[in-house]
């Protein structure tokens, strides 16, 4: 019987962006693709809605970017349900401070202001940022744009609320106390999540498995699809054998 793996998308994104990554994963796992993460500013509410969609069987969580924050919160609050967490290009404390790497607060708030002024153009710029530093970035950007356009985007108020959530959420203590196994997959040139976050996360959670992928931007599941799938399969196989 296949294990259930729940895929949580990043900010502003939806289940349509997974593409062949989800197709390949479906060979090994029973997938539940969560379409949009609409928080209303409350990360607990997101997790509660997802739990309602699932049966009583335990499952694994894969969270990309904002989805990783939701995954950590769910693992903390539903320890009997979540068997393991895969953090894909995510940061438990997204905005930088004196002791933690992340996006500078001024840059984060400027992005929020741009979103208010022109949501469509800001989202297109966000797609470009995700592909920054990737070899053949134009090709990946066109693919990402096509996938993004395959479903309707969240309304502006939901996008703004999710950004506010990202600004304030701090799950470092959750990561430290996490009871289930966790693996982080990062890119060495991610423009949104600094690669240095990996070693810092390991200081909080020494059992965290860390994998660094080269030149994959914020979209390692697109750039190195098979590598990511192999990491995930090995991670879950290891849990099943213990």
C-alpha positions in Angstrom: 0.0 0.0 0.0 1.4 3.4 -1.0 2.1 6.0 1.7 0.0 9.2 1.5 2.0 12.3 0.7 0.3 15.8 0.9 1.8 18.5 -1.3 1.5 22.1 0.0 2.2 24.9 -2.5 4.1 28.1 -1.9 2.8 31.7 -1.5 0.5 32.7 -4.4 1.0 29.4 -6.1 -1.4 26.4 -6.5 -1.4 22.7 -7.3 -1.0 23.3 -11.0 2.7 24.2 -10.6 3.9 20.7 -9.6 3.6 19.3 -13.2 5.9 16.3 -13.8 7.2 16.4 -10.2 3.7 15.3 -9.0 3.4 12.8 -11.8 6.7 11.1 -10.9 5.8 11.1 -7.2 2.5 9.5 -7.9 4.4 6.4 -9.0 5.5 5.9 -5.4 2.9 7.6 -3.2 -0.8 8.3 -3.0 -0.8 12.1 -3.5 -3.1 14.7 -2.1 -2.6 18.1 -3.8 -3.7 21.1 -1.9 -4.8 23.7 -4.4 -4.4 27.1 -2.6 -3.2 28.0 0.9 -5.7 30.7 2.0 -4.8 31.5 5.6 -6.9 34.5 6.5 -3.8 35.4 8.5 -4.1 32.3 10.6 -1.7 29.4 9.9 -3.7 27.1 12.2 -6.8 27.6 10.2 -4.9 26.4 7.0 -3.8 23.2 8.7 -7.2 22.5 10.1 -8.8 22.8 6.7 -6.3 20.4 5.2 -6.8 17.9 8.0 -10.6 17.9 7.2 -9.8 16.8 3.6 -7.9 13.7 4.8 -9.0 10.4 6.2 -7.7 9.2 9.6 -4.6 7.5 8.3 -1.2 9.1 9.0 0.5 10.9 6.2 3.7 12.7 5.1 3.8 16.5 4.4 5.8 18.2 1.7 5.7 22.0 1.9 7.2 24.3 -0.6 8.1 27.8 0.7 5.0 29.0 2.6 3.8 25.4 2.4 6.7 24.4 4.6 5.6 26.8 7.3 2.1 25.2 7.2 3.7 21.7 7.3 5.8 22.5 10.4 2.7 23.9 12.2 0.6 20.9 11.3 3.3 18.5 12.4 3.4 20.3 15.8 -0.3 20.2 16.3 -1.1 16.8 14.8 1.9 14.7 15.9 -0.2 11.4 15.7 -1.1 12.1 12.1 2.1 13.5 10.5 4.8 10.8 10.0 7.4 13.1 8.4 8.0 16.5 7.0 9.8 17.5 3.7 10.7 21.2 3.6 11.3 22.3 0.0 12.9 25.7 -0.4 11.5 26.9 2.9 12.5 29.0 5.9 10.9 28.6 9.4 11.4 32.3 9.9 11.1 33.9 6.5 12.0 37.5 7.4 15.6 38.1 8.5 16.6 39.5 11.8 19.9 40.0 13.6 20.4 36.3 14.4 18.6 34.7 11.5 19.1 34.7 7.7 16.2 35.4 5.5 14.6 38.1 3.3 15.3 41.7 4.6 12.2 43.3 6.1 12.4 46.4 4.0 12.5 44.3 0.8 9.6 42.2 2.1 7.4 45.2 2.8 8.3 46.8 -0.6 7.1 43.6 -2.2 3.8 43.9 -0.3 3.4 47.5 -1.4 4.0 46.5 -5.0 1.3 43.8 -4.7 -1.2 46.4 -3.6 -0.3 48.6 -6.6 -0.4 46.0 -9.3 -1.0 42.4 -8.2 -0.7 40.8 -11.7 2.6 42.5 -12.5 4.0 41.7 -9.0 3.1 38.0 -9.4 4.8 37.9 -12.8 7.9 39.4 -11.2 7.7 36.9 -8.4 7.7 34.0 -11.0 10.9 35.6 -12.5 12.5 35.7 -9.0 11.8 32.1 -8.4 13.7 31.2 -11.6 16.6 33.6 -10.9 20.0 31.9 -11.3 18.7 28.8 -13.0 20.4 27.6 -16.1 18.1 28.1 -19.1 16.0 30.3 -16.8 13.9 31.6 -19.6 12.6 28.1 -20.5 11.8 27.4 -16.8 10.1 30.7 -16.5 7.8 30.1 -19.5 6.9 26.7 -18.1 6.2 28.1 -14.6 4.1 30.9 -16.2 2.1 28.4 -18.1 1.5 26.2 -15.1 0.6 29.2 -12.9 -1.9 30.4 -15.5 -3.6 27.0 -15.6 -5.6 27.9 -12.5 -7.2 31.1 -11.2 -5.0 32.9 -8.7 -6.1 33.8 -5.2 -7.9 37.1 -4.7 -5.8 40.1 -3.6 -7.0 40.1 0.0 -5.9 36.4 0.4 -2.5 37.1 -1.1 -2.0 40.1 1.2 -3.1 38.1 4.3 -0.7 35.3 3.3 2.2 37.8 3.0 1.3 39.2 6.4 1.4 35.6 7.8 4.9 35.1 6.3 6.1 38.3 7.8 5.1 37.3 11.3 5.4 33.6 11.4 8.3 32.2 13.4 8.5 28.4 13.6 12.0 28.0 14.9 10.8 26.7 18.2 8.5 24.3 16.4 11.4 23.0 14.3 13.5 22.5 17.5 10.9 20.5 19.2 9.7 18.5 16.2 9.0 14.9 17.1 8.8 13.5 13.6 11.6 13.1 11.0 12.3 16.1 8.8 14.3 16.7 5.6 15.2 20.0 4.0 15.9 20.4 0.3 17.5 23.8 -0.6 19.1 25.4 -3.6 22.5 27.0 -3.4 21.3 30.1 -5.3 17.7 30.6 -4.1 16.9 34.3 -4.3 14.2 33.9 -1.6 15.5 31.4 0.9 19.3 31.7 1.6 21.2 28.4 1.5 22.8 29.3 4.8 19.5 28.5 6.4 20.2 24.8 6.1 23.1 24.6 8.6 21.3 27.1 10.9 18.2 24.8 10.9 20.5 21.9 11.8 21.7 23.7 14.9 18.0 23.9 16.0 17.1 20.3 14.9 20.3 18.2 14.7 18.3 15.2 13.3 17.3 17.3 10.3 18.5 15.8 7.0 19.8 18.4 4.7 20.3 18.3 0.9 21.7 21.2 -1.2 20.9 21.2 -4.9 23.0 23.4 -7.2 21.6 26.2 -9.4 18.0 25.3 -8.9 16.7 28.7 -7.7 13.5 28.6 -5.7 12.1 25.8 -7.9 14.3 22.7 -7.2 11.3 20.4 -7.9 11.3 21.7 -11.5 15.0 22.0 -12.2 16.1 18.8 -10.5 12.9 16.8 -10.5 14.3 13.3 -10.3 16.9 14.3 -7.7 14.2 15.7 -5.5 12.0 12.6 -5.9 14.9 10.3 -5.1 15.6 12.3 -1.9 11.9 12.1 -0.9 11.7 8.4 -1.6 14.9 7.7 0.4 13.7 9.8 3.3 10.3 8.0 3.5 11.8 4.6 3.0 14.2 5.2 5.8 11.3 6.1 8.1 9.4 3.0 7.1 12.3 0.7 7.9 12.8 2.1 11.4 
